[in-house]
């Protein structure tokens, strides 16, 4: 699903930096090291151009693809026995008392009545706040107060997009879900192309950095005065861009490789840390319900066809309204 793209200074900055690095690599680094029209020069120019095109194409698709919106008519079907949605969620119950709420016992009885038809177990933890750990079966009653409608598992509300996004990932800033460098959310429909974009971005930055260092080594053996007067500024700016970008993007890629292999979003990771802490205090063991094993988790994001992993396509994705879990293995329920 395509979406319109508003003007964004961070997106413009990314495009400008990419253009500068590409032109510097092609016209300066490769030319200084090999000579642009020599056989090694042409091969490196074609290789770097291909990596850059794949990087930018995935970036563009990630920007213009709607991350996934919850249908306005969506409602969980808690009576459908063939749709066993299993999700472990922590529901935050504030310690503020509402008028007429009664005692804690009355509040708990109301909660038990609310979840009695579709909850297999309810456990309470009382501290400054109360957390309700619910294993939901046969449906999901997650409700967005801002959108005023139900939302499926793994969906969260984005305050910038002003709507719920399917399988939303926490973006680069831990305080928000919206990625300013894409002017878009990263969600169910565009996570694959975002992940592939980061892979190509790391390859492109390291490739350019190697060519820059190689050209400096060769250039130092030639006319040093001419090199300093002509290319010093280009080398300085390129170094200031490539070194921090290579480090930051490599760390980001490593983090998302971990998330893909664990079948988690960043939001679910931080929720899981809290759930694991609470489980350990009770003497229980917490496990991610969406973890199907490394290979199954990988193809759930990148698709079953390895040949399409490097391409900006997401044809293997379903609706994003439900996801396979470890509980569904024996039931063999397909993801839709």
Order of alpha helices (4+ residues) and beta strands (2+ residues): alpha-alpha-beta-alpha-beta-beta-beta-beta-beta-beta-beta-beta-alpha-alpha-alpha-alpha
